[in-house]
């Protein structure tokens, strides 16, 4: 079992962040068959480009650094906050000192792929960091960048929801809501399926990262990362290409109309116009018009989160949805 000892000061310093590089690494691991399988539609769409990149770029050198349990730090540097971009991550990857990278090569590049002569030539070269960074950049632009705006919206929506839970119910409820395997026990966070003993945060707080690709809880326990929990973001049905099923209460439909009733019910957690349009199969323009009317009636408010504007129900909107169920 893994247990984080958490003080009041730790909670005050705990924060959320997004990590494009970490999600790219998770995607690459899935495409390579080492992690959570991708949905068939995603695998069919991405595997040809993934295999081509393995042939034509130095991507295999990056893949050789991943073990069954973890990956290297320098290709997934710790994010600084919710505004983290791939450009931020790439700059940090490129700035990795060669000596530090080679130390990671020695401890992680131990599998069969690392013995491939072409991979070995990259890892032993004096420009290994820049060559691996270039391969990761190509993988980002060809495999993940087209979908990242949608995926980022899912993560941002998750964070807004978690912050709301903190405000309403406190940290203990929020932490336990991240995953069924997490429990709050007398000033500590316990994860039953993890090995790691007891980790003290000593006033540094905990970094919490929602991910669209992880299916379970992951943790970072060693420098240069802060003590970190990576958890599955809510609302990943959009990632897997599934249309969310939203009930349409009859009383609410009669009051505000079918489309606006669907939008109110769908806003069980804050969401952007584009996310609502995708999940409800409506046009962004129609969603925007309906949201403006609901907001004017005092049923919704909006707030900016990173690059997105997210809508959420007001207490009046909550009461209408609750009373119509």
Order of alpha helices (4+ residues) and beta strands (2+ residues): beta-alpha-beta-alpha-alpha-alpha-alpha-alpha-alpha-alpha-alpha-alpha-beta-beta-beta-beta-beta-beta-alpha-alpha-beta-alpha-alpha-beta-beta-alpha
